[in-house]
């Protein structure tokens, strides 16, 4: 996820709805660097909002963790 202001500055995102440019992933990534790392506050807030929406319609949503690749939540 990226902030809306950053989204509107990215032509690749505006035209295609997905990332076409970026940087190559880090070599020798360690599991603890991303899977077990703290989720950024902005992402945590979005996950809380989603959890509240899910709970209103009866879907429990309690697991929060990063995925294996960097910046996946």
N, C-alpha and C positions, 0 to 999 in steps of 0.2 A: 504494500500500500504506500502511496505517496500523497503528500498534501495536495489539495485541489489547485493551489497556486502553481505548484511545480508541474502538475498534470497539464495545465493550460499553456505552459511554456514548451512542452515537448510535442513537436510535430508528429513524431512516430505514434505517440499515444492518441493524439487527436484524430489522425487519419485512419488508424487501424484498430484502436482500442486495446492494443497490446504493445509490449516493448520490443523494439527492433534493434536498439543499440544498448550497449551496456559495457560492463567490464568482465574480463575473464575471471572465473572463480579462483580463489586462493588455492595454491597447492598445499598438500599436507594438512588439510583442514582437520582440526581435532573435534571430536564429538562434543566435548564440554564447551567448546567455543560458541556453539550455536544451539544444539539440541537442549542442553541444560542451562544455557545462558538466560539472563533475565529478559523478559519480553519488554520492549520499549513501552513507555507510558501511553503513547498515542495508540499503539496497537492494543494494549490492555483495555483502554477506554472503549475501543470499537468492539472488542470481544465481550465486554460487560453489556454493551448495548444489545448485541446480538443475543446474548444469554437471556436478557430480560424479555426480548421479543419472543424467543423460543418458549420461555416459561409461560408466557401469556397464552400460548396455544398448546401447552402441555408437553413440550419436548424438553427433557432435561439436557443440559449442556454444561458439564462441569470440568472437562479435561482441557487444560491449557498447556501447551508446550510449543516450542519451535519445531519446525520440521528439520530434516537432516541438512538441507542446503541453507546457505545464508539467506536471511530476509524472507523466509517462508514461515507463516504463522498459522 
